[in-house]
């Protein structure tokens, strides 16, 4: 910026985001992801064959580690690891670990429990599944959903995902949210291949992203609307698009945007919202688990997605700006 076009005044960074049309979804989805390696969710001890306490993995492994290989063999499931430990007759193993982005090897020696079974004294996980809401689609059939990442339920850490799939699901039950008790949408997911509708290619703080299988119907493309950037969002009336019953067609429900945080430390809490729609309040009590990813609409634009509920007040919650999701 120059004064009178001559004298340098200051320099500013400008982020240019092209005009974009998105198809707001609001459709419930079944989610299944496989971790990139076998995830350690906890380490501990057990009683050994000689009735002493054994803890062979402590302090070599810790919650949040990913075991990528065992004795040079790439691991794709926790069953593969447990079988390798059980069949090793207690021989020292070399495990390849990823921790905080760094990959290294450790040596660990399994010990026998009171039943004579060899163990490392760790709890592990290799997949996650659940129900959420698709936020948007693009004309090339790529999608964004959830508005937040898939975190491990025990460690609360963002899961490193190797591969994942989307499935059709139907909402069959609603647990209403109450003060101090979050509600929940219960969906039925049939993991047969004919119910698979897409692939999950990325799990990030801003949501999950991937591609739907097959071409989008023409009627779907007609629903596209422009995105609303942060500066377009205003405090006041808005709607969320979601499906809270066993119908396949999402509906708009009234909400109020009560606060806008342009530079919030938590990208998933840029918007504060309050449910005002009497019908939604009657059905769910407000925002419930499973509604994450429901698109937020205002003034004919898609401006964000629902991400969290306030446990002490289920009528209130948070959302992420759509432009933050599109950065991924």
Order of alpha helices (4+ residues) and beta strands (2+ residues): beta-beta-beta-beta-beta-beta-beta-beta-alpha-beta-beta-beta-beta-beta-beta-beta-beta-beta-beta-alpha-beta-beta-beta-beta-alpha-beta-beta-beta-alpha
